[in-house]
Amino acid sequence: MRSAYAIALFALLLCLGAAKASAETVDVAVVFAADVSRSVDDDEFKLQRQGYAAAVTDPGVLKAIAAGPHGAIAICFVEWSGPEEQEVVANWTVVRDGESAAGFASTLLKAPRSFVGRTSISAALDFSRDYFTKLKAAATRRVIDVSGDGDNNSGRPLLDARNEAVSAGFTINGLAIINAHPNPGYFAHVQPPGGLPAYYRENVIGGPSAFLLVVQDFTTFREAITKKLVTEIAAARGPTRAARTSYFTYRVATTGQPQSGQ
């Protein structure tokens, strides 16, 4: 009996050790939270979704991943609209090479559009925070990426959601999409007082090394999200300019060439 007990205990310890050893650690975990509200028409939606898929498989992004201490990142993709409208399009995926990136991109390209409703950035932040509990890998840095073309017009106050997420240790980065041709009736929504970039800087982004990218239209979305992802991976390797000073903004012009600027 003692011998059988000892063998069983030894086997259990081996299993526990194997489980601990198999737990992955990634350099950064990112929730891509994409706006699919009414102001985003079908063509703009396709450019946004295709941009995310292209960015994940971009050689520059894969090179940045490989250069990280752990050589891996964890990503998932959430589409959001109104307060009760959040959909996980692609579950948490550990990406460390072209094959895993391609699988994630394929999931994005095949899935239908989730919603066409109002715009609750606050609910998107709350949902993204909660979804980190589903992450199996250990992450040295947790980021919520919010892309959108308008202000928060439903749900709880945005500043409350932003501040709570930052207090919990999350970094929130923004991608403000300048929508010069929104669906009818949404011009004031996509052009809030002071402009959308200022709105995102003041109400959305926050946390260590937070930054904002401004995209002049949906056709340059791919370049913007690629730049954004490379910057986020690099931030996981140590303090960046944003961490040492204030939040900063990258602008991506209609030519697709990134331009630094406030």
C-alpha positions as CSV (number, residue, x, y, z in Angstrom):
1,M,0.0,0.0,0.0
2,R,2.8,2.4,0.9
3,S,4.6,1.6,-2.3
4,A,1.4,2.2,-4.4
5,Y,0.8,5.5,-2.5
6,A,4.4,6.6,-3.1
7,I,4.1,5.9,-6.8
8,A,0.8,7.7,-7.1
9,L,2.2,10.7,-5.2
10,F,5.3,10.7,-7.4
11,A,3.1,10.6,-10.6
12,L,1.0,13.6,-9.3
13,L,4.1,15.6,-8.6
14,L,5.4,14.9,-12.1
15,C,2.0,16.0,-13.6
16,L,2.1,19.2,-11.5
17,G,5.6,19.9,-12.6
18,A,4.8,19.3,-16.2
19,A,1.7,21.6,-16.0
20,K,3.8,24.4,-14.5
21,A,6.5,23.9,-17.1
22,S,4.0,24.0,-19.9
23,A,2.5,27.4,-18.8
24,E,3.6,29.9,-21.4
25,T,4.9,33.3,-20.8
26,V,4.4,36.0,-23.4
27,D,6.0,39.4,-23.8
28,V,2.7,41.2,-24.2
29,A,-1.0,40.3,-24.2
30,V,-3.2,42.5,-26.4
31,V,-7.0,42.7,-26.8
32,F,-7.8,44.2,-30.2
33,A,-11.1,46.0,-29.6
34,A,-12.6,47.2,-32.9
35,D,-15.5,49.6,-33.4
36,V,-18.2,48.2,-35.6
37,S,-20.9,50.8,-34.8
38,R,-23.3,52.4,-37.2
39,S,-20.9,55.2,-38.3
40,V,-18.7,52.5,-39.9
41,D,-20.1,51.4,-43.2
42,D,-19.5,48.0,-44.8
43,D,-16.5,49.0,-46.9
44,E,-14.8,50.6,-43.9
45,F,-15.5,47.6,-41.9
46,K,-13.8,45.4,-44.4
47,L,-10.7,47.6,-44.6
48,Q,-10.5,47.5,-40.8
49,R,-10.9,43.8,-40.5
50,Q,-8.4,43.2,-43.4
51,G,-6.0,45.6,-41.8
52,Y,-5.8,43.7,-38.6
53,A,-5.3,40.4,-40.4
54,A,-2.6,41.8,-42.5
55,A,-0.8,43.4,-39.6
56,V,-0.6,40.2,-37.5
57,T,1.1,38.4,-40.4
58,D,3.3,41.3,-41.4
59,P,7.1,40.3,-41.6
60,G,8.0,43.3,-39.4
61,V,5.6,42.3,-36.7
62,L,6.8,38.7,-36.8
63,K,10.4,39.9,-36.6
64,A,9.5,42.1,-33.5
65,I,7.8,39.1,-31.9
66,A,10.9,36.9,-32.4
67,A,13.1,39.6,-30.9
68,G,11.2,39.6,-27.6
69,P,12.6,38.0,-24.4
70,H,10.0,35.2,-24.8
71,G,9.5,35.3,-28.5
72,A,5.7,35.2,-28.3
73,I,2.7,37.4,-27.8
74,A,-0.9,36.6,-27.0
75,I,-3.7,38.3,-28.9
76,C,-7.5,38.2,-29.3
77,F,-10.0,40.2,-31.3
78,V,-13.2,41.7,-30.0
79,E,-15.7,43.7,-32.0
80,W,-17.9,46.1,-30.1
81,S,-20.8,48.6,-30.5
82,G,-23.4,49.4,-27.9
83,P,-23.4,48.7,-24.1
84,E,-24.5,45.1,-24.5
85,E,-22.8,44.4,-27.8
86,Q,-19.3,42.8,-27.6
87,E,-18.3,39.8,-29.5
88,V,-15.1,37.7,-29.3
89,V,-14.3,37.1,-33.0
90,A,-10.9,35.4,-32.3
91,N,-10.1,33.8,-29.0
92,W,-6.8,34.2,-27.2
93,T,-4.0,32.9,-29.4
94,V,-0.3,32.7,-28.7
95,V,1.6,34.0,-31.7
96,R,5.3,33.2,-32.1
97,D,5.6,32.4,-35.8
98,G,4.0,32.9,-39.2
99,E,1.9,29.7,-38.9
100,S,0.2,30.8,-35.7
101,A,-0.2,34.3,-37.0
102,A,-1.8,33.0,-40.3
103,G,-4.3,31.0,-38.3
104,F,-5.4,34.0,-36.3
105,A,-5.7,36.1,-39.5
106,S,-7.8,33.4,-41.2
107,T,-10.3,33.5,-38.4
108,L,-10.7,37.2,-38.7
109,L,-11.2,37.1,-42.5
110,K,-13.8,34.4,-42.3
111,A,-16.0,35.8,-39.5
112,P,-19.1,37.9,-40.3
113,R,-19.6,41.4,-38.9
114,S,-20.8,41.3,-35.3
115,F,-22.9,44.4,-34.8
116,V,-24.2,47.7,-36.3
117,G,-25.3,49.7,-33.2
118,R,-24.3,52.6,-31.0
119,T,-20.9,53.4,-29.7
120,S,-19.9,52.4,-26.1
121,I,-16.2,52.6,-25.7
122,S,-16.7,52.3,-22.0
123,A,-18.4,48.9,-22.3
124,A,-15.7,47.8,-24.7
125,L,-13.0,48.6,-22.1
126,D,-14.9,46.8,-19.4
127,F,-15.5,43.7,-21.5
128,S,-11.8,43.6,-22.6
129,R,-10.6,43.9,-19.0
130,D,-12.8,40.9,-18.0
131,Y,-11.7,38.9,-21.0
132,F,-8.1,38.8,-19.7
133,T,-9.3,36.3,-17.1
134,K,-9.6,33.8,-20.1
135,L,-5.9,34.2,-20.9
136,K,-4.0,31.0,-20.0
137,A,-0.5,32.4,-20.6
138,A,1.4,34.7,-18.2
139,A,1.9,38.2,-19.7
140,T,4.5,40.7,-18.5
141,R,2.3,43.5,-20.1
142,R,-1.4,43.8,-20.7
143,V,-2.7,46.1,-23.4
144,I,-6.2,47.0,-24.6
145,D,-6.1,48.4,-28.2
146,V,-9.2,50.5,-29.0
147,S,-9.8,51.5,-32.6
148,G,-12.8,53.6,-33.5
149,D,-14.1,56.6,-35.5
150,G,-16.3,58.3,-33.0
151,D,-17.0,59.4,-29.4
152,N,-18.6,57.4,-26.6
153,N,-22.4,57.9,-27.0
154,S,-23.9,55.2,-24.9
155,G,-23.1,53.2,-21.7
156,R,-21.4,54.4,-18.6
157,P,-19.0,57.4,-18.4
158,L,-15.9,56.7,-20.5
159,L,-13.5,58.3,-18.0
160,D,-14.7,55.9,-15.2
161,A,-14.0,52.9,-17.4
162,R,-10.7,54.2,-18.6
163,N,-9.5,55.2,-15.1
164,E,-10.5,51.9,-13.5
165,A,-8.6,49.9,-16.2
166,V,-5.5,52.0,-15.8
167,S,-5.7,51.6,-12.0
168,A,-5.9,47.8,-12.5
169,G,-2.6,47.9,-14.3
170,F,-3.7,47.9,-18.0
171,T,-2.3,50.1,-20.8
172,I,-4.9,51.4,-23.2
173,N,-3.7,52.4,-26.6
174,G,-5.9,54.1,-29.2
175,L,-6.3,54.2,-32.9
176,A,-8.4,57.2,-33.9
177,I,-9.8,56.8,-37.5
178,I,-10.7,60.0,-39.2
179,N,-14.0,59.3,-40.9
180,A,-14.7,62.1,-43.4
181,H,-17.7,60.3,-44.9
182,P,-19.6,58.6,-42.1
183,N,-23.1,57.1,-42.5
184,P,-25.8,59.9,-42.7
185,G,-26.5,61.6,-39.4
186,Y,-23.2,60.7,-37.7
187,F,-20.9,63.7,-38.5
188,A,-21.0,65.2,-35.0
189,H,-20.3,61.7,-33.6
190,V,-17.1,61.3,-35.6
191,Q,-16.0,64.9,-35.2
192,P,-16.5,65.7,-31.5
193,P,-15.4,69.2,-30.2
194,G,-11.7,69.5,-30.5
195,G,-11.5,66.7,-33.0
196,L,-11.3,62.9,-32.5
197,P,-7.6,62.7,-31.8
198,A,-7.9,65.1,-28.9
199,Y,-10.9,63.1,-27.6
200,Y,-9.0,59.9,-27.7
201,R,-6.0,61.4,-25.9
202,E,-8.1,62.9,-23.2
203,N,-10.7,60.1,-22.7
204,V,-9.4,56.8,-24.0
205,I,-5.7,56.1,-23.8
206,G,-3.9,55.7,-20.5
207,G,-1.4,53.6,-18.5
208,P,2.3,52.8,-18.9
209,S,3.7,53.7,-22.4
210,A,0.2,54.6,-23.7
211,F,0.0,56.1,-27.1
212,L,-2.4,57.1,-29.9
213,L,-2.2,56.6,-33.6
214,V,-4.3,58.8,-35.9
215,V,-5.3,57.4,-39.2
216,Q,-6.5,59.8,-41.9
217,D,-8.9,57.3,-43.5
218,F,-9.7,53.6,-43.5
219,T,-7.4,52.9,-46.5
220,T,-4.3,53.4,-44.3
221,F,-5.6,51.2,-41.5
222,R,-3.2,48.3,-42.3
223,E,-0.1,50.5,-42.0
224,A,-1.4,52.1,-38.8
225,I,-2.2,48.8,-37.0
226,T,1.2,47.3,-38.1
227,K,3.0,50.3,-36.6
228,K,1.0,50.1,-33.5
229,L,1.6,46.4,-32.9
230,V,5.4,46.7,-33.5
231,T,5.4,49.6,-31.0
232,E,3.5,47.6,-28.4
233,I,5.8,44.6,-28.7
234,A,8.9,46.9,-28.3
235,A,7.4,48.5,-25.2
236,A,7.4,45.1,-23.5
237,R,11.2,45.0,-23.7
238,G,11.6,48.1,-21.5
239,P,10.6,51.7,-20.8
240,T,9.8,53.7,-23.9
241,R,9.6,57.4,-24.6
242,A,5.9,57.4,-23.7
243,A,6.7,55.9,-20.3
244,R,9.3,58.4,-19.5
245,T,7.5,61.5,-20.7
246,S,3.9,62.1,-21.8
247,Y,1.5,60.3,-24.2
248,F,2.5,60.7,-27.8
249,T,0.8,60.4,-31.2
250,Y,1.7,58.9,-34.5
251,R,0.0,60.1,-37.6
252,V,-0.5,57.9,-40.6
253,A,-1.1,60.0,-43.7
254,T,-3.2,59.0,-46.7
255,T,0.1,57.9,-48.4
256,G,0.5,55.2,-45.7
257,Q,3.7,56.6,-44.4
258,P,3.9,57.0,-40.6
259,Q,4.6,60.6,-39.4
260,S,5.4,61.4,-35.8
261,G,3.7,64.5,-34.4
262,Q,1.5,65.8,-31.6
